[in-house]
Amino acid sequence: MTDFEDRLRTRMRTDPVEVPVDVDAALEAGHEAVRGRRLGWTVAGMATLAVVASIVTPILIARTVPAVPAPVASPSATLSPTAAAPSGIEGRTWQLDGQTGSWVGEDSRITLRVDGDRVSGWSGCGDYVASLSRDGERWTFSGVRIPRPLPCPSAPGTRVGTFIDRLEKVTAGELIAAGPTLRLRTPDGDLLFHPAR
């Protein structure tokens, strides 16, 4: 019982009222009204929270999730986007070849491994991961990131930056039997890989 209820009961006993009032029923009706208001505020608060969440969530997702390029149909493509890579590419570690360009250096140690739609390897400054979408020779890498990068001197750091930038721009991939060589085509120049030793 609240202090207000006590004072109300005391006053009603000392100051008789001519109208018969069932004090317990009146107080219970007041309690029900307060409970109803609290429930109403709770429902209104939850509805407001749902509206705010529906507005904020897409904004947060747009800022934290990289955009995935839409697949583009190739007139010569005969494989589906989930089709396996040509035999000999998957499940094998490939090392970036110095013939890719002078930015690679003599011993880059940058590697690439294709396992279905997942790609991983050594960037030179930490392990990297990415997603791969394939449609025949059309390859698209997305979400390329180095989860735990290591400090790199400037030359290897530049090499890693160039590699990651080119990997994100890959438009096609193919296995060249001679070698064998895995060639990933980009507008800035091909990435050439040979089987790691």
KAUR-V259758 format. One record per residue. N is the residue number from 0. RES is the residue in three letters. SS is DSSP state (~ for helix, > for strand, _ for the rest). Layout:
n:N res:RES ss:SS
n:N res:RES ss:SS
//
This chain:
n:0 res:MET ss:_
n:1 res:THR ss:_
n:2 res:ASP ss:~
n:3 res:PHE ss:~
n:4 res:GLU ss:~
n:5 res:ASP ss:~
n:6 res:ARG ss:~
n:7 res:LEU ss:~
n:8 res:ARG ss:~
n:9 res:THR ss:~
n:10 res:ARG ss:~
n:11 res:MET ss:~
n:12 res:ARG ss:~
n:13 res:THR ss:~
n:14 res:ASP ss:_
n:15 res:PRO ss:_
n:16 res:VAL ss:_
n:17 res:GLU ss:_
n:18 res:VAL ss:_
n:19 res:PRO ss:_
n:20 res:VAL ss:_
n:21 res:ASP ss:_
n:22 res:VAL ss:~
n:23 res:ASP ss:~
n:24 res:ALA ss:~
n:25 res:ALA ss:~
n:26 res:LEU ss:~
n:27 res:GLU ss:~
n:28 res:ALA ss:~
n:29 res:GLY ss:~
n:30 res:HIS ss:~
n:31 res:GLU ss:~
n:32 res:ALA ss:~
n:33 res:VAL ss:~
n:34 res:ARG ss:~
n:35 res:GLY ss:~
n:36 res:ARG ss:~
n:37 res:ARG ss:~
n:38 res:LEU ss:~
n:39 res:GLY ss:~
n:40 res:TRP ss:~
n:41 res:THR ss:~
n:42 res:VAL ss:~
n:43 res:ALA ss:~
n:44 res:GLY ss:~
n:45 res:MET ss:~
n:46 res:ALA ss:~
n:47 res:THR ss:~
n:48 res:LEU ss:~
n:49 res:ALA ss:~
n:50 res:VAL ss:~
n:51 res:VAL ss:~
n:52 res:ALA ss:~
n:53 res:SER ss:~
n:54 res:ILE ss:~
n:55 res:VAL ss:~
n:56 res:THR ss:~
n:57 res:PRO ss:~
n:58 res:ILE ss:~
n:59 res:LEU ss:~
n:60 res:ILE ss:~
n:61 res:ALA ss:~
n:62 res:ARG ss:~
n:63 res:THR ss:~
n:64 res:VAL ss:_
n:65 res:PRO ss:_
n:66 res:ALA ss:_
n:67 res:VAL ss:_
n:68 res:PRO ss:_
n:69 res:ALA ss:_
n:70 res:PRO ss:_
n:71 res:VAL ss:_
n:72 res:ALA ss:_
n:73 res:SER ss:_
n:74 res:PRO ss:_
n:75 res:SER ss:_
n:76 res:ALA ss:_
n:77 res:THR ss:_
n:78 res:LEU ss:_
n:79 res:SER ss:_
n:80 res:PRO ss:_
n:81 res:THR ss:_
n:82 res:ALA ss:_
n:83 res:ALA ss:_
n:84 res:ALA ss:_
n:85 res:PRO ss:_
n:86 res:SER ss:_
n:87 res:GLY ss:_
n:88 res:ILE ss:_
n:89 res:GLU ss:>
n:90 res:GLY ss:_
n:91 res:ARG ss:_
n:92 res:THR ss:>
n:93 res:TRP ss:>
n:94 res:GLN ss:>
n:95 res:LEU ss:>
n:96 res:ASP ss:_
n:97 res:GLY ss:~
n:98 res:GLN ss:~
n:99 res:THR ss:~
n:100 res:GLY ss:_
n:101 res:SER ss:~
n:102 res:TRP ss:~
n:103 res:VAL ss:~
n:104 res:GLY ss:_
n:105 res:GLU ss:_
n:106 res:ASP ss:_
n:107 res:SER ss:_
n:108 res:ARG ss:_
n:109 res:ILE ss:_
n:110 res:THR ss:>
n:111 res:LEU ss:>
n:112 res:ARG ss:>
n:113 res:VAL ss:>
n:114 res:ASP ss:>
n:115 res:GLY ss:_
n:116 res:ASP ss:_
n:117 res:ARG ss:>
n:118 res:VAL ss:>
n:119 res:SER ss:>
n:120 res:GLY ss:>
n:121 res:TRP ss:>
n:122 res:SER ss:_
n:123 res:GLY ss:_
n:124 res:CYS ss:_
n:125 res:GLY ss:_
n:126 res:ASP ss:>
n:127 res:TYR ss:>
n:128 res:VAL ss:>
n:129 res:ALA ss:>
n:130 res:SER ss:>
n:131 res:LEU ss:>
n:132 res:SER ss:>
n:133 res:ARG ss:>
n:134 res:ASP ss:>
n:135 res:GLY ss:_
n:136 res:GLU ss:_
n:137 res:ARG ss:>
n:138 res:TRP ss:>
n:139 res:THR ss:>
n:140 res:PHE ss:>
n:141 res:SER ss:>
n:142 res:GLY ss:>
n:143 res:VAL ss:>
n:144 res:ARG ss:>
n:145 res:ILE ss:_
n:146 res:PRO ss:_
n:147 res:ARG ss:_
n:148 res:PRO ss:_
n:149 res:LEU ss:_
n:150 res:PRO ss:_
n:151 res:CYS ss:_
n:152 res:PRO ss:_
n:153 res:SER ss:~
n:154 res:ALA ss:~
n:155 res:PRO ss:~
n:156 res:GLY ss:~
n:157 res:THR ss:~
n:158 res:ARG ss:~
n:159 res:VAL ss:~
n:160 res:GLY ss:~
n:161 res:THR ss:~
n:162 res:PHE ss:~
n:163 res:ILE ss:~
n:164 res:ASP ss:~
n:165 res:ARG ss:~
n:166 res:LEU ss:~
n:167 res:GLU ss:~
n:168 res:LYS ss:_
n:169 res:VAL ss:_
n:170 res:THR ss:_
n:171 res:ALA ss:>
n:172 res:GLY ss:>
n:173 res:GLU ss:>
n:174 res:LEU ss:>
n:175 res:ILE ss:>
n:176 res:ALA ss:_
n:177 res:ALA ss:_
n:178 res:GLY ss:_
n:179 res:PRO ss:_
n:180 res:THR ss:>
n:181 res:LEU ss:>
n:182 res:ARG ss:>
n:183 res:LEU ss:>
n:184 res:ARG ss:>
n:185 res:THR ss:_
n:186 res:PRO ss:_
n:187 res:ASP ss:_
n:188 res:GLY ss:_
n:189 res:ASP ss:_
n:190 res:LEU ss:>
n:191 res:LEU ss:>
n:192 res:PHE ss:>
n:193 res:HIS ss:>
n:194 res:PRO ss:>
n:195 res:ALA ss:_
n:196 res:ARG ss:_
//
